[in-house]
Amino acid sequence: MPSADRSHSMKAALGALWILTVLEAAVMLLAGSSKFTGAEFWADSFVSWGYPAWFALVVGGAEMAGALLLLVP
């Protein structure tokens, strides 16, 4: 494979990887933000799982922080 073709395929692969990474970060941001906006639902769920209600906010914050960290090269 010539060098120019290899360079083009590497750029395409890197672009596809970044697209998937941004999509995953968006999903994680939505999941994390739902812990804040749908707080009553999540608080009830966490309590039923044996955790304190406020722990939903901790998990939501961690999900949002993880989403942002995914975007750091």
Secondary structure, DSSP 4 states (H G I P E B T S, - for coil): --HHHHHHHHHHHHHHHHHHHHHHHHHHHHHHHHHHHTHHHHHHHHHHTTS-TTHHHHHHHHHHHHHHHHT--
